Each structure stands twice: as structure tokens, then as C-alpha cells.
Amino acid sequence: MRRFHNIIRRKGVKPQRALEVGGVMGKGSLLRFPELAGAERFCLNLAEMPSADGITSITGNANKMDVFDDDSFDLVLCCST
């Protein structure tokens, strides 16, 4: 997780909308990086999870993400999915 954080910080990315594919809600979420605090954040997972702390949980499959319009996100994160 530290590697993702370092890349985002080093590149100076300031996304408006960020998506974590196969993510989790809670402390382990990649969407919790301080650099993403001002972004609209979404977490996509097969398992239903409640939205919390400014992160919107979306139940769905990463192989079929038609719930989102094309070019909807400035940043997409995925780890171990």
C-alpha cells in the first residue's frame, strides 16, 4: 500500500474522482490516502458493503463496469484483484 501512496504523492496527482477496483471499506482502502481526501471516491467490489466516510460503495463486477460512464475517473486503483 505504501508503494501506491508514494506514486500518488510523487506524481502530484489531484484527482476529482477516484475508483478502487476490488477495494475494501475501512482502514485498508487505497482511497483513504490523504491526497484523495478532496476527491469523489468510489469502491467497486463483488461483495456488498455499506458506503462510509465519504467513500461510495458500488456492488459490481470489474469485468462489466457499465454502471460508470467512460472516462469517469481521473484515477483508478487496483491491488491484488
Contacts in CASP RR format, 6 or more apart in sequence:
PFRMAT RR
TARGET T0000
AUTHOR 0000-0000-0000
METHOD contacts of the structure
MODEL  1
MRRFHNIIRRKGVKPQRALEVGGVMGKGSLLRFPELAGAERFCLNLAEMP
SADGITSITGNANKMDVFDDDSFDLVLCCST
1 28 0 8 1.000
1 30 0 8 1.000
1 79 0 8 1.000
4 30 0 8 1.000
4 33 0 8 1.000
4 77 0 8 1.000
4 79 0 8 1.000
5 33 0 8 1.000
5 35 0 8 1.000
8 33 0 8 1.000
8 35 0 8 1.000
8 36 0 8 1.000
8 75 0 8 1.000
9 35 0 8 1.000
12 35 0 8 1.000
13 35 0 8 1.000
13 74 0 8 1.000
13 75 0 8 1.000
14 35 0 8 1.000
14 39 0 8 1.000
15 36 0 8 1.000
15 39 0 8 1.000
15 73 0 8 1.000
15 74 0 8 1.000
15 75 0 8 1.000
16 39 0 8 1.000
16 40 0 8 1.000
16 74 0 8 1.000
17 39 0 8 1.000
17 40 0 8 1.000
17 41 0 8 1.000
17 42 0 8 1.000
17 72 0 8 1.000
17 73 0 8 1.000
17 74 0 8 1.000
17 75 0 8 1.000
18 31 0 8 1.000
18 36 0 8 1.000
18 39 0 8 1.000
18 40 0 8 1.000
18 41 0 8 1.000
18 42 0 8 1.000
18 73 0 8 1.000
18 74 0 8 1.000
18 75 0 8 1.000
18 76 0 8 1.000
18 77 0 8 1.000
19 41 0 8 1.000
19 42 0 8 1.000
19 43 0 8 1.000
19 44 0 8 1.000
19 68 0 8 1.000
19 72 0 8 1.000
19 73 0 8 1.000
19 75 0 8 1.000
19 76 0 8 1.000
19 77 0 8 1.000
20 29 0 8 1.000
20 30 0 8 1.000
20 31 0 8 1.000
20 41 0 8 1.000
20 42 0 8 1.000
20 43 0 8 1.000
20 44 0 8 1.000
20 76 0 8 1.000
20 77 0 8 1.000
20 78 0 8 1.000
21 44 0 8 1.000
21 62 0 8 1.000
21 76 0 8 1.000
21 77 0 8 1.000
21 78 0 8 1.000
21 81 0 8 1.000
22 43 0 8 1.000
22 44 0 8 1.000
22 45 0 8 1.000
22 46 0 8 1.000
22 62 0 8 1.000
22 78 0 8 1.000
22 81 0 8 1.000
23 29 0 8 1.000
23 30 0 8 1.000
23 31 0 8 1.000
23 43 0 8 1.000
23 44 0 8 1.000
23 45 0 8 1.000
23 78 0 8 1.000
23 79 0 8 1.000
23 81 0 8 1.000
24 43 0 8 1.000
24 45 0 8 1.000
24 49 0 8 1.000
25 43 0 8 1.000
25 49 0 8 1.000
25 50 0 8 1.000
25 51 0 8 1.000
25 52 0 8 1.000
25 53 0 8 1.000
25 55 0 8 1.000
25 57 0 8 1.000
26 32 0 8 1.000
26 52 0 8 1.000
26 53 0 8 1.000
29 43 0 8 1.000
29 55 0 8 1.000
30 77 0 8 1.000
30 79 0 8 1.000
31 41 0 8 1.000
31 42 0 8 1.000
31 43 0 8 1.000
31 55 0 8 1.000
31 77 0 8 1.000
32 55 0 8 1.000
36 75 0 8 1.000
39 74 0 8 1.000
39 75 0 8 1.000
40 56 0 8 1.000
41 54 0 8 1.000
41 55 0 8 1.000
41 56 0 8 1.000
42 55 0 8 1.000
42 56 0 8 1.000
42 57 0 8 1.000
42 58 0 8 1.000
42 68 0 8 1.000
42 73 0 8 1.000
43 49 0 8 1.000
43 55 0 8 1.000
43 56 0 8 1.000
43 57 0 8 1.000
43 58 0 8 1.000
44 58 0 8 1.000
44 60 0 8 1.000
44 62 0 8 1.000
44 65 0 8 1.000
45 57 0 8 1.000
45 58 0 8 1.000
45 59 0 8 1.000
45 60 0 8 1.000
46 59 0 8 1.000
46 60 0 8 1.000
46 61 0 8 1.000
47 59 0 8 1.000
48 57 0 8 1.000
48 59 0 8 1.000
49 57 0 8 1.000
49 59 0 8 1.000
50 57 0 8 1.000
51 57 0 8 1.000
58 67 0 8 1.000
60 67 0 8 1.000
62 78 0 8 1.000
62 81 0 8 1.000
END
